[in-house]
């Protein structure tokens, strides 16, 4: 049996990506020595899943996320799109924090032994560098491997940030004496395993896009919840439709999105759930947000998807991969307002698959209520969400992912 590490940023949402933690459970059930490695703050979530956990001093992921900046290092003050891309880069490729993450992983390997293989979430650059330093295969869980992009394939706002990212990666590789074998080339850096990328989506979801041959699509299957449902959920009568508003766990400071989303749901007869993540918020900020929400809204920091998603009728979110994936597995229509990174791609794919609508920031205040009404009452959408759910289930989900990982360590 093999020793397999799973690594992730220290956020509950980064345990997912469509099935990453469930893949760890599947491998453990087959007798492999599985260990999750991250910062101590997510230990309770991993241990609750029955997976052994090792806490390290730092993962290289910046948390809390960078605050909004008056200007980027490239001097483009006032451009909100550039600032979003810059903040994303500063979160996963910080030149001070990433080395701390690499050193933490190397120290753990020195303490308990080098693993046979490392599985990482798609944005943990320290894991990609540490795997090369330890000379062990890297698997990227939850993200397909795409060919390198050139400047013409990047949005104008992405290009200066991409160049800055490439320069940072070159300096990090030089610092550790590495070649960057677990990163892709091109105009913007990304973690690319030469061995295996597991996507918990389907080829149809990425219709028309090309990927490197190490990409495998495994879809996913909705899991029955474990344990009792939370009291607040049981208190909502079964005949009352529920809608969810969330921005994931990183860029959660857009309170207008929460307010407009909750009002749009309430106007259409849904009980709004507003999930704000665990981003630090003062008591005054939280009270102000509460005062702007419609009556009956449940304001929460975190929810158990397995319990809550079977009760949902619609989801309003940012296009995060885990939320998008969970909505597909439960055949729930989506409205996506992307903020950064891969979220624009998720919004576009949901629209192409006819399981969701995409709204830009400027459209939310005036169009969100009508969008909720439209997507929850259109037969075409109902057929599309059911069809996509069934196609994902047919691909095997985490059990198929475990098969693929085992093939690398046999």
N, C-alpha and C positions, 0 to 999 in steps of 0.2 A: 504493500500500500504506500501511497505517496504522501509527502508533507506539502500541503498547499496553503499558501497565505492569500487571503483576500484583503486588499487595502482600499481605503476610501477616505475622502474628506470627512471631517468630524461633524457631519450633518445627518439627521435621520433620513432625509430624502436621498442622500447619496448611497444609502444601503440598497436602493431599489433599481433604478434604470430599467425597470420592466421585469426584473427577476433575479437580481444579483444575489441577494441574501438567500432566496429560495434555492438558487443553484448551490450555494455553500451547504445548505441543509441536505440537499440531495447527495452531494459528494460525501458528506459526513455519514449519512445513512448507509453508504456503500463501503464504509470502513476506512476511508482516507483520514489522515491526520489534518483536519482543517482548522485554521486559526484566522480570526479576523484581527487585523492590525490597524489601529487608528488612535485618536486621542480619547482620553478617559470619558469625555462628556457623552459619547454615544455607547459606552459599554452597556448600560441598562437595556438598550434596544436590541443589541446583539445577543446578550445573555438571555433575554426573554425568548429569543428564537432558538435557544439551546446550542449556540455556536460558541466555542471557546474564544476568549478575547485576550489580546495583549495590548496594553496601553503604551504608547510611545510619547515622548515629550512634544513632538510636533510632526505634522504631516506635510508641511509646506504650503498648506491651503490657508489663505488669509481669512480669518474670522474674528470679530465681525467684519463684514465687507468694507471696502474703502468708502469713505463718505463722498458725497458729490463734491467735485472739485471745481473751482472757478476757471481753471484752464488745464489743458493737458500738457505733458512735457514737450509736445510738438508746437505749443503756442497757439492752439486753436480754441481760444476762449469763446464760450457761449454756444458752441455747437453741441446740442444735447445728444445727438447720435454718436458723435465721436467720443463724448464723455462716457457713454454707456459701454462702448467697446473697450475704452481704456480701463474702466473700472473692472470689467470682466478679466482683462489681461492681468491687472494688478492682483486679482483674487487668486489666480491659479499659477502665475509665473512671476512671482515676486523674487528678486535676486537675493534678498536677505533671508526670506522664510524657506524657500525651496532647499537651500543647502542644509538648513536645520532639519528638514524632513528627511533628506538623504542620509545624513549622519545618524538620525534616530533609527532608521530602518537598518542601517549597517550595524549599529550597536546591538540591536535586537538579534540580528543574525549571529553576531559574535557571541551573544549570551546564550541563546537557545539552539543554535544550529541553523545552517542555511537551508531554506526550503527548496523543494524540487521545482517549484513553479510559483509565480506570483500572478494573481488575478487582480486587476485594478479597475477602479472606476475611471471613466474616460478622461478626466481632467486632473488626475493626480500626477503631476510631472515628477515629483520626487520619487514615486514608485518606479516610473520609467527609467530614471537615471540609476536608481539603486539596483534594479534588476540587471542592467548592463554591468554595473560594477561587480555584482555578485556572480555574473555569468550564468544566470538562470533564465529560462523562457518567461516572457511576459504575455499575458492574455488580457485584452481589453474587453471588459464586460459591459454591454449596453450601448455599443456604438459601432457602426460599420466603418471599415477602413476605406477612405476615399482617396482618389489620386491627388497628387499635389496640385494646388491652385496657383495660377499666375495672377499678376496684378489685374488683368482684364476681367477675371472672374470674381474679383472682390468689389464690393460696393466702394464708392469713392471714400466714404467715411472710414472704411476698414483698412485702407491701404497704408496710411502712416502708422496705425497701430500694429498692423502686420509686420512692417519693417522693424519696429521697435521690438516686437516679440522674437523675431529671428535673431536680432542682435543679442537679446538677453540669453537665448538658448545657446548661442555660440560661446558666450562668456561662461555660462554654467558648465558646459561640456569641457571647456579648457580648465576650469577650476578643479574638476574631478578626473581629468585625464581620460575623457570618454569621446566616442565618435558620434553619439546621439543616435545609435542604431534603433532605438525605440521611439523615434520621432520621424514625422514626415518632412519632406523638403517643401519647396515652393515659397510662395509669398507670405505665408502665415504659418506659424508653428502649430503642430498638433501631435498628440500622443498616438503613434502608429506602431502596433506590434507586427513584426514580420511573420509571426506564427499564427495567431488566431484573434479575430474580432467576433464577438457574439452579439448579434442584434436580436432583441426580443420583439422585433416587429416582423414584417413580411416583405418579400420582394415587391408585391403589389403596392405596399405603402410608399415605397421609394420608386414608383413607376417612372421610367425614363432616365433614372440616375445610374451612373456607373460606379462600381466599387472594385477594390482589389480582391484577388482570389482568396485571400485568407478570411474573408467575411462569410459568416454563416448566419442564416436567419432561422430563429427557433420559435417565433411567435410567443404565445403564452396562454395560460388557462386561469380563469378566476378561481381563487381558492376559497373554500368555506371558512367563515370566521372561527377563531378559537376563543373559547371562554365567553362570558356574558357580554352583551352589548352595554355601552355606557348608559347610565341612567338618563342623561339628557336626551339621548336618541330614543330610548324606550318611551319617553314622555311625549314624543310627537306622534299623534295618532297615525296608524298605518295608511289611512285614506287621504292624508295630507301630503301633497307632492313637495319634495325638497329639492332645492338647488344649492350648489356650492360655489363660493367665490374664494379664490386663492391666488397668491403670487409665489407659491413655493416657499423656499427657505432662505433665499439670498437677497434678492432685490425687492424687499417687501415694504418700502417706504412710501409707495404711491397710495396714500389713503383715499384719494378720490376714486380710484378703481374699486376699492372695497365699498365705498358709499354708493357709487353709481350702480355697481353690480347688485348690491342688496336691494336697492330701490327698484331696479328693473325686475328682479325676481318677485319682490312683493307685489308690484303692479300687475304681474301676470298670475298671481295666485299661489306662488311658491313660498314655502318657509325658507328664508335665507340662512345658510351657514356661511359665516365669514371666518376663514382660517388664516391667521396673520403670521404663522411661523414663529420661530423663536428669536428673531432679531430683537435686540434690546430696545425696549420702548418704555419711556417714563410713565408714571401713573397718570400724570396730566395729559400726555399724548393719548393714552388709552381711553381715558374718560372723554376727551374731546371726540375721538372716533366713535365711541358708543353713542354720544349725543346726536350724531349725524345719521345713525343707522335707523331704519324703520322698526317699528315695534314688532316684537316676535323674533327678531334676528338673534341667532346664537353666535356669539363672538368667542372663538376658540384659538388656542395657539397651535394645536396639533390634533389630528384625528387618525384613527385606525382605518385605513382604506378598506380592509376586508369586511369590517362591520358597516361602514358608512356607505360605500359605493353601491351596494345592492339596493339601498333606499333612494338613491338619487335619480332625478329625472333630467337634469341638465347641469353642466359645469361651465363656469366662466373663469378663465385662467390665463396664464402667461405663455403657455406652450412648453412648459417643462416636460422632459421626456417621461418621467415617472407618472405624472398626472395624466398626460396624453395617453400613455399606454394603459393605465388603469381604466380610463374612460372607455377605451376600445374593448377591453376584456369584459366590461359590464354593459356594453352596447348603450352608452350614454351620449347623447348629442353634446357638442362642445362649441363654445364661443371663445376664441383665442385672440388676445391682444398681446403680441410678442414684444419683449423688452430688449433682449440681447441674445448673443451667441446663436445656438441652434434653434431658438424659439421661432424665428421667422420661417425656417424650413418646416417645422412642425405645423405651423398655422397654414402654410401653403399646402402641405400634404393632406391635412384634414379637409381643407376645401376641395382639393382634387378628388378625394375619396368620397365626398358628399356626406361626411359624418360631422362636419363642423363649419362654422363661419369664421372669417378673419376680420377683425376690426382694428383700425389704427387708433392711436391715442386720441387724435383730434375728433374721432367719430363717436367715442364712447358716450359722451354726455347726451347726445341727441339721438343716437341710433340703437343704443343697447336694449332698451325696453322692447322695441319692435323686433329686434333680432332674436330675443328670447322667445317672443310669441311665434315667430316664423319657424324657428328650428325645432320647436317642441310640438308643432302641429302639422308638419309636412310628411305625408306618407313615404315619399322618396327617401327622406332622411332615416325614417324608421327601418325601412328595408336595408339601407346601406349599413347602418350600425350593426344590425343583426348579422348580415353577411360577413362583414369584416371580423366580428367577434368569432364566428365559426371558422373562418380561414386561419386566424391566429391559433385557435385551439388545435387545429389539425397538424400544426408544425411541431408540436411536442413540448414547447415551453422549457422550464428549468431542467427537466429530466433529459431532454435532448442536449441542452447545454452541458450537463454533467458528462454525457457520453463523449462530447467533443473534447472536453478538458482531459478526460481519462486517456484519450488517444495520444495526447502529447506526453504523458508521463508513463506510458506502458513500457 
